[in-house]
């Protein structure tokens, strides 16, 4: 086999790999993703306050459910030494999310 053929296969393979990686062809993503974007401005101060109050309620509900489930899991698993760390990380993530 000619050395150029081997070189073209190797180079072409690398280029093909790079192109696929850049396009994201090698990645798997969920079919649906919901992202709630923060408006850059609000028509009124009331609209702004309502937006942030709703955001706080949503984050609190989400993390309250998660933390309650972690507390139940930690109480039931007996010797899982990583459980307190997971619980602490969830609480820290809630604070970070609320600070936004």
Buried (B, 14 or more C-beta within 10 A) or exposed (E): EEEEEEEEEEEEEEEEEEEEEEEEEEEEEEEEEEEEEEEEEBEEEEEEEEBEEEBEEEBEEEBEEBBEEBEEEBEEEEEEEEBEEBBEEBBEBBEEBEEE
